[in-house]
Amino acid sequence: MIQLQARQHDSALMGYVSPLIAIALTLLAGGLLFGLLGHNPLTALYTFFLAPISDIYGLTELGIKVAPLLLCATGLTLCYRAKIWNIGAEGQFIMGALGGSAAALQFGEDSSRWALVWVLLCGSASGLLWAGLAAWLKTRFNANEILTTIMLNYIALNALLYAVHGPLKDPEGFNFPESATFSDAVILPLFADDYRLNISLIFSFIAIITLGFVLARSWIGYQITVLGEDAKAARYAGFGEKKLTWFVLLACGALAGLAGVSEVTGPIGQLIPQVSPGYGYAAIIVVFLGRMQPVGIFLASILLALTFMGGEMIQIEMSLPKSLTGLFQGMLLFFMLAADLLIRYRIVFTPRTRATGDL
């Protein structure tokens, strides 16, 4: 009989090595999958992970995808450090894009550059308010945040679909479900005219640096860590559990909302139904793969951004489905969680005992 037995002590070293093991197993399983599909595994893995960033344009496109992942992951790290299992970054991202788009459509070409600041604030506020619903349900009714945030994700998606088919639909867009293109006044400035990379990457760098300071040097960061380690000890020390819950969820919502509005005012330039390829969900993998540490999160966001680019590249070069992106992300998460499980538990084989009794 197979059982799991808790280890006396978790290995700190394996805690940092396990992401590398998960990445190696993902590459091995991915190569095997490509081989079964009739393709050279090494060529396919090169096409998936390295070909997209083989030139300067590819590196700038990588930065475009790193920015929203990093912003969402920064907010989720605060939640997960406090053991608040927020799965709603995707919905908060969508609501940020929706709220920011509604504001952006109010400004014309002759608007001031301050209009962009207003649009970014509206997007962040939309994500913040959406996360506030989950915080209210958690603190007022003790509702499970996993269930409520997943529910809010689907509501946000349907709100987006309603908006692009209804009030925000471009009347001159030949009946396509999309908004009008935004004016240049509310488009994020580019680093260079030849590339699409914009200042949203700076937002993400500021966010991850601030996260490192908050967790390592601030009183609020200490309270968040204690709450996550031992909620009873946090209450005994007088830390406000409800206040901390509100803080981490609202911070996460604001950052995810900023990521959403940066996406529509950046590379997209309008509101469309496919505004997010799954950045909010991928950011969850980023947080666990990065071990909730700023440097680890930054490196993990680069890897996950590569999976989005690799899915597009392998569809073009090898005619394989773009859904391989989700498959690789799923394998990465599976191996990551499996490694974490074996760090905390060992597999024990025990003989099956037969029950005996009087006839």
LOGUFI-466693 format. One record per residue (C-alpha): residue in one letter; x, y, z. Coordinates in Angstrom, 2 decimals, always signed. Example, Ala and Ser with C-alpha at 12.3 -4.5 7.8 and 13.67 -1.06 7.14 Angstrom:
<nodes>
<node type="A" px="+12.30" py="-4.50" pz="+7.80"/>
<node type="S" px="+13.67" py="-1.06" pz="+7.14"/>
</nodes>
This chain:
<nodes>
<node type="M" px="+0.00" py="+0.00" pz="+0.00"/>
<node type="I" px="+1.39" py="+3.41" pz="-0.98"/>
<node type="Q" px="+1.22" py="+6.21" pz="+1.61"/>
<node type="L" px="+2.64" py="+9.69" pz="+2.02"/>
<node type="Q" px="+4.60" py="+10.30" pz="+5.22"/>
<node type="A" px="+5.46" py="+13.83" pz="+6.33"/>
<node type="R" px="+9.16" py="+14.58" pz="+6.55"/>
<node type="Q" px="+10.52" py="+15.91" pz="+9.83"/>
<node type="H" px="+12.23" py="+18.84" pz="+8.12"/>
<node type="D" px="+11.78" py="+20.36" pz="+4.67"/>
<node type="S" px="+14.98" py="+20.72" pz="+2.66"/>
<node type="A" px="+15.69" py="+24.41" pz="+2.08"/>
<node type="L" px="+18.13" py="+23.52" pz="-0.70"/>
<node type="M" px="+15.58" py="+21.39" pz="-2.56"/>
<node type="G" px="+13.09" py="+24.23" pz="-2.24"/>
<node type="Y" px="+15.30" py="+26.29" pz="-4.56"/>
<node type="V" px="+16.43" py="+23.39" pz="-6.75"/>
<node type="S" px="+12.93" py="+22.03" pz="-7.39"/>
<node type="P" px="+12.02" py="+24.73" pz="-9.96"/>
<node type="L" px="+15.06" py="+23.70" pz="-12.00"/>
<node type="I" px="+13.98" py="+20.06" pz="-11.73"/>
<node type="A" px="+10.47" py="+21.00" pz="-12.86"/>
<node type="I" px="+11.87" py="+22.91" pz="-15.86"/>
<node type="A" px="+14.12" py="+19.97" pz="-16.82"/>
<node type="L" px="+11.25" py="+17.48" pz="-16.58"/>
<node type="T" px="+9.04" py="+19.80" pz="-18.64"/>
<node type="L" px="+11.67" py="+19.97" pz="-21.37"/>
<node type="L" px="+12.07" py="+16.19" pz="-21.28"/>
<node type="A" px="+8.32" py="+15.58" pz="-21.47"/>
<node type="G" px="+7.96" py="+18.23" pz="-24.17"/>
<node type="G" px="+10.71" py="+16.64" pz="-26.25"/>
<node type="L" px="+9.03" py="+13.25" pz="-25.91"/>
<node type="L" px="+5.72" py="+14.78" pz="-26.98"/>
<node type="F" px="+7.29" py="+16.36" pz="-30.08"/>
<node type="G" px="+8.90" py="+13.03" pz="-30.91"/>
<node type="L" px="+5.56" py="+11.24" pz="-30.71"/>
<node type="L" px="+4.12" py="+13.88" pz="-33.05"/>
<node type="G" px="+6.79" py="+13.03" pz="-35.62"/>
<node type="H" px="+9.10" py="+16.02" pz="-35.17"/>
<node type="N" px="+12.73" py="+16.24" pz="-34.16"/>
<node type="P" px="+12.60" py="+17.00" pz="-30.39"/>
<node type="L" px="+15.69" py="+19.25" pz="-30.36"/>
<node type="T" px="+14.53" py="+21.22" pz="-33.38"/>
<node type="A" px="+11.05" py="+21.61" pz="-31.93"/>
<node type="L" px="+12.35" py="+22.74" pz="-28.53"/>
<node type="Y" px="+14.67" py="+25.23" pz="-30.22"/>
<node type="T" px="+11.74" py="+26.58" pz="-32.23"/>
<node type="F" px="+9.62" py="+26.83" pz="-29.11"/>
<node type="F" px="+12.07" py="+28.41" pz="-26.67"/>
<node type="L" px="+14.98" py="+30.01" pz="-28.55"/>
<node type="A" px="+13.85" py="+30.93" pz="-32.06"/>
<node type="P" px="+11.37" py="+33.60" pz="-30.82"/>
<node type="I" px="+14.21" py="+35.60" pz="-29.20"/>
<node type="S" px="+16.89" py="+35.11" pz="-31.84"/>
<node type="D" px="+16.88" py="+38.80" pz="-32.79"/>
<node type="I" px="+16.30" py="+42.23" pz="-31.28"/>
<node type="Y" px="+12.67" py="+42.34" pz="-32.38"/>
<node type="G" px="+12.02" py="+39.04" pz="-30.62"/>
<node type="L" px="+13.60" py="+40.34" pz="-27.41"/>
<node type="T" px="+11.39" py="+43.43" pz="-27.47"/>
<node type="E" px="+8.33" py="+41.23" pz="-28.01"/>
<node type="L" px="+9.46" py="+39.19" pz="-25.01"/>
<node type="G" px="+9.47" py="+42.39" pz="-22.94"/>
<node type="I" px="+5.89" py="+43.10" pz="-24.01"/>
<node type="K" px="+4.77" py="+39.75" pz="-22.57"/>
<node type="V" px="+6.98" py="+39.90" pz="-19.49"/>
<node type="A" px="+5.42" py="+43.19" pz="-18.31"/>
<node type="P" px="+1.84" py="+41.97" pz="-17.64"/>
<node type="L" px="+3.07" py="+38.68" pz="-16.18"/>
<node type="L" px="+5.37" py="+40.53" pz="-13.80"/>
<node type="L" px="+2.67" py="+42.99" pz="-12.71"/>
<node type="C" px="+0.12" py="+40.24" pz="-12.04"/>
<node type="A" px="+2.68" py="+38.02" pz="-10.31"/>
<node type="T" px="+3.79" py="+40.85" pz="-8.03"/>
<node type="G" px="+0.27" py="+41.30" pz="-6.73"/>
<node type="L" px="-0.34" py="+37.58" pz="-6.40"/>
<node type="T" px="+2.85" py="+37.19" pz="-4.38"/>
<node type="L" px="+1.48" py="+39.52" pz="-1.72"/>
<node type="C" px="-1.70" py="+37.43" pz="-1.55"/>
<node type="Y" px="+0.05" py="+34.07" pz="-1.43"/>
<node type="R" px="+2.57" py="+35.24" pz="+1.18"/>
<node type="A" px="-0.46" py="+35.92" pz="+3.38"/>
<node type="K" px="-2.05" py="+32.55" pz="+2.40"/>
<node type="I" px="-4.87" py="+34.37" pz="+0.59"/>
<node type="W" px="-5.34" py="+32.15" pz="-2.45"/>
<node type="N" px="-6.44" py="+34.69" pz="-5.02"/>
<node type="I" px="-7.08" py="+33.07" pz="-8.42"/>
<node type="G" px="-8.71" py="+36.22" pz="-9.75"/>
<node type="A" px="-5.81" py="+38.05" pz="-11.40"/>
<node type="E" px="-7.24" py="+37.14" pz="-14.80"/>
<node type="G" px="-10.58" py="+38.77" pz="-14.04"/>
<node type="Q" px="-8.90" py="+41.80" pz="-12.49"/>
<node type="F" px="-6.71" py="+42.08" pz="-15.60"/>
<node type="I" px="-9.79" py="+42.01" pz="-17.83"/>
<node type="M" px="-11.65" py="+44.58" pz="-15.72"/>
<node type="G" px="-8.61" py="+46.85" pz="-15.81"/>
<node type="A" px="-8.59" py="+46.63" pz="-19.60"/>
<node type="L" px="-12.35" py="+47.22" pz="-19.71"/>
<node type="G" px="-12.34" py="+50.20" pz="-17.35"/>
<node type="G" px="-9.31" py="+51.76" pz="-19.00"/>
<node type="S" px="-10.82" py="+51.31" pz="-22.47"/>
<node type="A" px="-14.06" py="+52.99" pz="-21.42"/>
<node type="A" px="-12.03" py="+55.98" pz="-20.25"/>
<node type="A" px="-9.70" py="+55.98" pz="-23.29"/>
<node type="L" px="-12.61" py="+56.20" pz="-25.73"/>
<node type="Q" px="-13.61" py="+59.54" pz="-24.18"/>
<node type="F" px="-10.46" py="+61.27" pz="-25.40"/>
<node type="G" px="-9.68" py="+62.47" pz="-28.91"/>
<node type="E" px="-6.45" py="+63.19" pz="-30.76"/>
<node type="D" px="-6.22" py="+66.74" pz="-29.38"/>
<node type="S" px="-6.30" py="+65.60" pz="-25.76"/>
<node type="S" px="-3.50" py="+66.32" pz="-23.31"/>
<node type="R" px="-0.94" py="+63.66" pz="-22.42"/>
<node type="W" px="-2.44" py="+63.81" pz="-18.94"/>
<node type="A" px="-5.32" py="+61.89" pz="-20.46"/>
<node type="L" px="-3.09" py="+58.80" pz="-20.42"/>
<node type="V" px="-2.55" py="+59.17" pz="-16.68"/>
<node type="W" px="-6.30" py="+59.30" pz="-16.16"/>
<node type="V" px="-6.80" py="+56.19" pz="-18.30"/>
<node type="L" px="-4.15" py="+54.26" pz="-16.38"/>
<node type="L" px="-5.73" py="+55.29" pz="-13.07"/>
<node type="C" px="-9.16" py="+54.19" pz="-14.29"/>
<node type="G" px="-7.79" py="+50.81" pz="-15.31"/>
<node type="S" px="-6.01" py="+50.29" pz="-11.99"/>
<node type="A" px="-9.11" py="+51.40" pz="-10.07"/>
<node type="S" px="-11.28" py="+48.96" pz="-12.04"/>
<node type="G" px="-9.03" py="+46.05" pz="-11.12"/>
<node type="L" px="-8.87" py="+47.25" pz="-7.53"/>
<node type="L" px="-12.65" py="+47.44" pz="-7.21"/>
<node type="W" px="-13.05" py="+43.99" pz="-8.75"/>
<node type="A" px="-10.61" py="+42.54" pz="-6.22"/>
<node type="G" px="-12.47" py="+44.48" pz="-3.51"/>
<node type="L" px="-15.54" py="+42.32" pz="-4.17"/>
<node type="A" px="-13.52" py="+39.21" pz="-3.31"/>
<node type="A" px="-12.06" py="+40.93" pz="-0.23"/>
<node type="W" px="-15.55" py="+41.91" pz="+0.97"/>
<node type="L" px="-16.89" py="+38.39" pz="+0.49"/>
<node type="K" px="-13.89" py="+36.99" pz="+2.34"/>
<node type="T" px="-13.97" py="+39.33" pz="+5.32"/>
<node type="R" px="-17.75" py="+39.75" pz="+5.60"/>
<node type="F" px="-19.00" py="+36.21" pz="+4.95"/>
<node type="N" px="-15.77" py="+34.20" pz="+5.22"/>
<node type="A" px="-16.36" py="+33.02" pz="+1.66"/>
<node type="N" px="-13.62" py="+30.88" pz="+0.14"/>
<node type="E" px="-11.52" py="+33.23" pz="-1.97"/>
<node type="I" px="-10.60" py="+30.50" pz="-4.45"/>
<node type="L" px="-14.23" py="+29.98" pz="-5.42"/>
<node type="T" px="-15.22" py="+33.64" pz="-5.40"/>
<node type="T" px="-12.26" py="+34.83" pz="-7.48"/>
<node type="I" px="-12.77" py="+32.09" pz="-10.08"/>
<node type="M" px="-16.44" py="+33.07" pz="-10.25"/>
<node type="L" px="-15.49" py="+36.73" pz="-10.69"/>
<node type="N" px="-13.12" py="+35.76" pz="-13.53"/>
<node type="Y" px="-16.02" py="+34.36" pz="-15.54"/>
<node type="I" px="-18.20" py="+37.37" pz="-14.74"/>
<node type="A" px="-15.41" py="+39.70" pz="-15.92"/>
<node type="L" px="-15.03" py="+37.73" pz="-19.15"/>
<node type="N" px="-18.73" py="+37.99" pz="-19.88"/>
<node type="A" px="-18.68" py="+41.71" pz="-19.04"/>
<node type="L" px="-15.90" py="+42.10" pz="-21.60"/>
<node type="L" px="-17.87" py="+40.22" pz="-24.25"/>
<node type="Y" px="-20.95" py="+42.33" pz="-23.52"/>
<node type="A" px="-18.94" py="+45.55" pz="-23.83"/>
<node type="V" px="-17.33" py="+44.72" pz="-27.19"/>
<node type="H" px="-20.66" py="+43.55" pz="-28.59"/>
<node type="G" px="-22.61" py="+46.44" pz="-27.11"/>
<node type="P" px="-21.79" py="+49.84" pz="-25.58"/>
<node type="L" px="-18.07" py="+49.93" pz="-26.53"/>
<node type="K" px="-18.45" py="+48.42" pz="-30.01"/>
<node type="D" px="-17.03" py="+50.50" pz="-32.84"/>
<node type="P" px="-20.01" py="+51.72" pz="-34.94"/>
<node type="E" px="-17.69" py="+51.93" pz="-37.94"/>
<node type="G" px="-15.98" py="+48.60" pz="-37.35"/>
<node type="F" px="-17.92" py="+46.55" pz="-39.92"/>
<node type="N" px="-19.73" py="+44.72" pz="-37.11"/>
<node type="F" px="-16.54" py="+43.23" pz="-35.63"/>
<node type="P" px="-16.68" py="+42.83" pz="-31.82"/>
<node type="E" px="-14.08" py="+45.43" pz="-30.94"/>
<node type="S" px="-13.85" py="+49.03" pz="-29.85"/>
<node type="A" px="-12.60" py="+51.93" pz="-31.92"/>
<node type="T" px="-8.84" py="+52.39" pz="-31.93"/>
<node type="F" px="-7.62" py="+54.74" pz="-29.23"/>
<node type="S" px="-6.19" py="+58.17" pz="-29.95"/>
<node type="D" px="-2.43" py="+58.66" pz="-29.77"/>
<node type="A" px="-2.89" py="+60.76" pz="-26.63"/>
<node type="V" px="-3.78" py="+57.66" pz="-24.58"/>
<node type="I" px="-1.26" py="+55.25" pz="-26.10"/>
<node type="L" px="+1.77" py="+54.32" pz="-23.97"/>
<node type="P" px="+5.04" py="+55.82" pz="-25.24"/>
<node type="L" px="+7.38" py="+53.42" pz="-27.05"/>
<node type="F" px="+11.06" py="+52.91" pz="-26.31"/>
<node type="A" px="+11.81" py="+53.02" pz="-30.05"/>
<node type="D" px="+9.65" py="+53.66" pz="-33.09"/>
<node type="D" px="+10.74" py="+50.42" pz="-34.80"/>
<node type="Y" px="+9.50" py="+48.21" pz="-31.97"/>
<node type="R" px="+6.30" py="+47.77" pz="-29.94"/>
<node type="L" px="+7.95" py="+47.69" pz="-26.52"/>
<node type="N" px="+6.50" py="+50.42" pz="-24.30"/>
<node type="I" px="+6.92" py="+51.84" pz="-20.81"/>
<node type="S" px="+4.68" py="+49.19" pz="-19.23"/>
<node type="L" px="+7.93" py="+47.28" pz="-18.72"/>
<node type="I" px="+9.09" py="+50.13" pz="-16.47"/>
<node type="F" px="+5.87" py="+49.81" pz="-14.46"/>
<node type="S" px="+6.59" py="+46.13" pz="-13.91"/>
<node type="F" px="+10.19" py="+46.77" pz="-12.82"/>
<node type="I" px="+9.02" py="+49.39" pz="-10.32"/>
<node type="A" px="+6.42" py="+46.94" pz="-9.01"/>
<node type="I" px="+8.85" py="+44.05" pz="-8.48"/>
<node type="I" px="+11.46" py="+46.29" pz="-6.83"/>
<node type="T" px="+8.76" py="+47.71" pz="-4.53"/>
<node type="L" px="+7.66" py="+44.16" pz="-3.70"/>
<node type="G" px="+11.18" py="+43.27" pz="-2.62"/>
<node type="F" px="+11.35" py="+46.34" pz="-0.37"/>
<node type="V" px="+7.90" py="+45.73" pz="+1.13"/>
<node type="L" px="+8.59" py="+42.09" pz="+1.96"/>
<node type="A" px="+12.11" py="+42.62" pz="+3.29"/>
<node type="R" px="+12.09" py="+46.08" pz="+4.88"/>
<node type="S" px="+8.56" py="+47.19" pz="+5.77"/>
<node type="W" px="+6.29" py="+46.61" pz="+8.75"/>
<node type="I" px="+3.33" py="+45.72" pz="+6.53"/>
<node type="G" px="+5.48" py="+43.12" pz="+4.78"/>
<node type="Y" px="+6.40" py="+41.57" pz="+8.12"/>
<node type="Q" px="+2.74" py="+41.36" pz="+9.09"/>
<node type="I" px="+1.88" py="+39.70" pz="+5.77"/>
<node type="T" px="+4.62" py="+37.11" pz="+6.28"/>
<node type="V" px="+3.53" py="+36.34" pz="+9.85"/>
<node type="L" px="-0.11" py="+36.02" pz="+8.76"/>
<node type="G" px="+0.89" py="+33.51" pz="+6.12"/>
<node type="E" px="+3.14" py="+31.51" pz="+8.45"/>
<node type="D" px="+0.78" py="+31.36" pz="+11.42"/>
<node type="A" px="-2.59" py="+33.13" pz="+11.42"/>
<node type="K" px="-3.12" py="+32.45" pz="+15.15"/>
<node type="A" px="+0.21" py="+34.05" pz="+16.02"/>
<node type="A" px="-0.68" py="+37.06" pz="+13.86"/>
<node type="R" px="-3.99" py="+37.50" pz="+15.68"/>
<node type="Y" px="-2.27" py="+37.08" pz="+19.05"/>
<node type="A" px="+0.25" py="+39.78" pz="+18.09"/>
<node type="G" px="-2.61" py="+42.14" pz="+17.28"/>
<node type="F" px="-2.21" py="+42.15" pz="+13.51"/>
<node type="G" px="-5.46" py="+42.98" pz="+11.75"/>
<node type="E" px="-6.22" py="+39.90" pz="+9.67"/>
<node type="K" px="-9.11" py="+41.54" pz="+7.84"/>
<node type="K" px="-7.14" py="+44.70" pz="+7.12"/>
<node type="L" px="-4.26" py="+42.66" pz="+5.72"/>
<node type="T" px="-6.69" py="+40.65" pz="+3.59"/>
<node type="W" px="-8.10" py="+43.86" pz="+2.16"/>
<node type="F" px="-4.62" py="+45.26" pz="+1.57"/>
<node type="V" px="-3.17" py="+42.30" pz="-0.35"/>
<node type="L" px="-6.28" py="+41.77" pz="-2.48"/>
<node type="L" px="-6.65" py="+45.45" pz="-3.35"/>
<node type="A" px="-2.94" py="+45.73" pz="-4.17"/>
<node type="C" px="-3.18" py="+42.67" pz="-6.40"/>
<node type="G" px="-6.28" py="+44.04" pz="-8.12"/>
<node type="A" px="-4.66" py="+47.41" pz="-8.76"/>
<node type="L" px="-1.53" py="+45.83" pz="-10.26"/>
<node type="A" px="-3.50" py="+43.38" pz="-12.41"/>
<node type="G" px="-5.74" py="+46.24" pz="-13.52"/>
<node type="L" px="-2.67" py="+48.27" pz="-14.44"/>
<node type="A" px="-1.43" py="+45.31" pz="-16.48"/>
<node type="G" px="-4.77" py="+45.12" pz="-18.27"/>
<node type="V" px="-5.01" py="+48.79" pz="-19.15"/>
<node type="S" px="-1.35" py="+48.79" pz="-20.22"/>
<node type="E" px="-2.16" py="+45.99" pz="-22.66"/>
<node type="V" px="-5.00" py="+47.85" pz="-24.38"/>
<node type="T" px="-3.16" py="+51.19" pz="-24.40"/>
<node type="G" px="+0.03" py="+49.49" pz="-25.54"/>
<node type="P" px="+0.46" py="+46.77" pz="-28.16"/>
<node type="I" px="-3.27" py="+46.30" pz="-28.89"/>
<node type="G" px="-4.46" py="+49.91" pz="-29.03"/>
<node type="Q" px="-8.14" py="+49.01" pz="-28.63"/>
<node type="L" px="-10.43" py="+46.70" pz="-26.67"/>
<node type="I" px="-10.89" py="+43.24" pz="-28.18"/>
<node type="P" px="-12.39" py="+39.98" pz="-26.81"/>
<node type="Q" px="-8.96" py="+38.29" pz="-26.77"/>
<node type="V" px="-7.37" py="+41.01" pz="-24.66"/>
<node type="S" px="-5.67" py="+38.42" pz="-22.44"/>
<node type="P" px="-4.15" py="+35.14" pz="-23.63"/>
<node type="G" px="-4.21" py="+33.97" pz="-20.02"/>
<node type="Y" px="-1.72" py="+36.25" pz="-18.29"/>
<node type="G" px="-3.61" py="+36.14" pz="-14.98"/>
<node type="Y" px="-3.54" py="+32.35" pz="-14.80"/>
<node type="A" px="+0.06" py="+32.09" pz="-16.05"/>
<node type="A" px="+1.10" py="+34.54" pz="-13.33"/>
<node type="I" px="+0.09" py="+31.93" pz="-10.73"/>
<node type="I" px="+2.69" py="+29.58" pz="-12.20"/>
<node type="V" px="+5.21" py="+32.44" pz="-12.19"/>
<node type="V" px="+4.70" py="+32.99" pz="-8.45"/>
<node type="F" px="+5.19" py="+29.36" pz="-7.48"/>
<node type="L" px="+8.03" py="+28.78" pz="-9.92"/>
<node type="G" px="+9.77" py="+31.92" pz="-8.62"/>
<node type="R" px="+9.32" py="+30.81" pz="-5.01"/>
<node type="M" px="+7.58" py="+34.09" pz="-4.15"/>
<node type="Q" px="+10.94" py="+35.87" pz="-4.33"/>
<node type="P" px="+11.39" py="+38.99" pz="-6.51"/>
<node type="V" px="+14.39" py="+37.67" pz="-8.47"/>
<node type="G" px="+12.79" py="+34.27" pz="-8.95"/>
<node type="I" px="+9.53" py="+35.85" pz="-10.10"/>
<node type="F" px="+11.38" py="+37.97" pz="-12.65"/>
<node type="L" px="+13.18" py="+34.94" pz="-14.12"/>
<node type="A" px="+10.01" py="+32.83" pz="-14.08"/>
<node type="S" px="+8.07" py="+35.56" pz="-15.89"/>
<node type="I" px="+10.65" py="+35.45" pz="-18.69"/>
<node type="L" px="+10.21" py="+31.69" pz="-19.01"/>
<node type="L" px="+6.41" py="+31.88" pz="-19.07"/>
<node type="A" px="+6.54" py="+34.75" pz="-21.56"/>
<node type="L" px="+8.63" py="+32.48" pz="-23.78"/>
<node type="T" px="+5.88" py="+29.84" pz="-23.72"/>
<node type="F" px="+3.40" py="+32.37" pz="-25.14"/>
<node type="M" px="+5.83" py="+33.35" pz="-27.89"/>
<node type="G" px="+6.82" py="+29.75" pz="-28.52"/>
<node type="G" px="+3.23" py="+28.69" pz="-29.08"/>
<node type="E" px="+2.89" py="+31.29" pz="-31.82"/>
<node type="M" px="+6.25" py="+30.43" pz="-33.38"/>
<node type="I" px="+5.70" py="+26.69" pz="-33.47"/>
<node type="Q" px="+2.29" py="+27.22" pz="-35.05"/>
<node type="I" px="+3.93" py="+29.22" pz="-37.85"/>
<node type="E" px="+7.07" py="+27.13" pz="-38.37"/>
<node type="M" px="+5.84" py="+23.58" pz="-37.72"/>
<node type="S" px="+2.04" py="+23.84" pz="-38.17"/>
<node type="L" px="+1.43" py="+22.58" pz="-34.64"/>
<node type="P" px="-1.49" py="+23.94" pz="-32.57"/>
<node type="K" px="-0.94" py="+27.08" pz="-30.52"/>
<node type="S" px="-2.54" py="+25.25" pz="-27.58"/>
<node type="L" px="+0.92" py="+23.78" pz="-26.91"/>
<node type="T" px="+1.46" py="+26.93" pz="-24.85"/>
<node type="G" px="-1.13" py="+25.81" pz="-22.32"/>
<node type="L" px="+0.22" py="+22.27" pz="-22.42"/>
<node type="F" px="+3.75" py="+23.37" pz="-21.55"/>
<node type="Q" px="+2.47" py="+25.67" pz="-18.81"/>
<node type="G" px="+0.37" py="+22.86" pz="-17.38"/>
<node type="M" px="+3.28" py="+20.41" pz="-17.39"/>
<node type="L" px="+5.48" py="+23.00" pz="-15.70"/>
<node type="L" px="+2.93" py="+23.53" pz="-12.94"/>
<node type="F" px="+2.37" py="+19.78" pz="-12.52"/>
<node type="F" px="+6.06" py="+18.99" pz="-12.11"/>
<node type="M" px="+6.48" py="+22.00" pz="-9.83"/>
<node type="L" px="+3.69" py="+20.86" pz="-7.49"/>
<node type="A" px="+4.91" py="+17.25" pz="-7.62"/>
<node type="A" px="+8.39" py="+18.37" pz="-6.58"/>
<node type="D" px="+6.94" py="+20.45" pz="-3.74"/>
<node type="L" px="+4.92" py="+17.45" pz="-2.57"/>
<node type="L" px="+7.99" py="+15.22" pz="-2.45"/>
<node type="I" px="+9.92" py="+17.89" pz="-0.55"/>
<node type="R" px="+7.34" py="+17.81" pz="+2.23"/>
<node type="Y" px="+6.42" py="+14.11" pz="+2.10"/>
<node type="R" px="+8.12" py="+10.82" pz="+1.33"/>
<node type="I" px="+6.49" py="+7.88" pz="-0.40"/>
<node type="V" px="+6.21" py="+4.87" pz="+1.92"/>
<node type="F" px="+5.24" py="+1.35" pz="+0.88"/>
<node type="T" px="+3.43" py="-0.51" pz="+3.65"/>
<node type="P" px="+2.14" py="-4.10" pz="+3.50"/>
<node type="R" px="-1.61" py="-4.44" pz="+3.20"/>
<node type="T" px="-3.12" py="-5.92" pz="+6.35"/>
<node type="R" px="-6.07" py="-8.29" pz="+6.06"/>
<node type="A" px="-8.89" py="-7.77" pz="+8.52"/>
<node type="T" px="-9.79" py="-10.93" pz="+10.47"/>
<node type="G" px="-12.82" py="-11.68" pz="+12.54"/>
<node type="D" px="-14.81" py="-14.50" pz="+14.02"/>
<node type="L" px="-17.13" py="-16.33" pz="+11.64"/>
</nodes>
